[in-house]
């Protein structure tokens, strides 16, 4: 008898930036010889990143064979990171069923984007002149699960490298080990790993099932979203929900319920989505600093104001949009171009 496993997800489902189908190869990347050993393999493919942008062709990530310049990863000017392996990105011409070994090369963002040599999509060569360099927020919702996972992983680890070139203890320049996943201080031998900052984001509702949205001080006056904030040291997620919502809106909420999460690598956050309820919606007042305005919306009010362009809501790749549509019960109208 054959049994089939049914994969389950939290209420928000599989969010755009949380769709990772690539084996990161954690069991092999700790080997110091791993990255050099796969560099010359015909199935190895390179993803270039330039200023947080990656090459995309017809809605798919563009990969390349290893650069034909005889430079090993340790000798290259670009930072190299092992991303994992994927059957989807293998090149049929290599033969067999070998998975593609994926390596990130982080180009110097102060110069022009690199010229890609022998670019391909899913093993098929493409025209380099038709490639666009785009950000993960621009295309994540339209990418395949494997491409979305690779892109988010690449941006997150690249942001970590950009901010952690020096030891926080003594200031010495660190060296990269573990296939790009650890930086070691040569002075005190301390190891430094990529970090993630957890942040809660909350859909707050009242007894009439209205939703509370806020206008952040960094946005234009018509943009509204769910309230969010970072988790403090020694704090549970549920406690963070109550504290952060009170700080930003002076509302006391209860019954926090977890709905789902996704990485937000700008630069290194993990967004954890919740719902919470308040029994005193009339007490909502913005803090006037981080959040300038808070407003209650019914479903009809939000839909009508988004359709007219009076209110802008988060884009399709954000967990805020997923929280809004979970409350709304379906898809909201597409927002117009944000004018901030």
Number of C-alpha atoms within 10 A of each C-alpha: 3 4 5 6 6 6 5 8 11 11 12 17 15 16 21 25 27 20 22 19 17 19 15 18 13 14 7 15 20 16 14 12 12 14 24 14 11 18 22 15 14 17 23 22 28 24 25 26 25 22 19 21 21 23 24 20 19 11 15 20 28 30 28 20 23 23 15 9 7 11 12 15 17 13 9 12 12 15 18 24 27 24 27 20 23 20 16 15 24 25 24 13 10 13 10 9 10 16 17 24 25 29 28 26 21 26 20 15 13 8 9 10 17 13 10 19 13 17 23 22 20 16 21 15 14 14 10 16 9 10 18 16 18 18 19 21 18 12 18 25 18 14 20 17 20 19 25 25 21 26 26 24 19 26 26 22 22 26 18 18 21 12 9 15 17 18 21 13 10 10 11 15 15 21 15 19 18 19 23 23 20 17 24 21 21 13 13 11 11 13 15 17 14 16 11 16 15 18 22 23 25 31 25 26 22 17 10 9 16 20 22 22 24 22 23 23 13 12 14 13 16 18 22 20 22 23 23 22 18 18 20 15 6 6 10 10 19 17 13 20 29 18 19 23 23 17 16 24 23 16 23 20 21 16 13 20 15 19 18 20 23 19 26 24 23 12 17 18 18 18 25 21 26 23 21 20 21 18 14 12 22 10 12 20 18 22 15 14 11 14 20 18 20 22 16 18 16 14 16 10 12 21 17 14 15 20 16 12 17 14 19 24 23 18 18 20 21 19 27 22 18 25 24 23 15 17 17 18 10 10 13 18 14 14 18 15 9 15 10 9
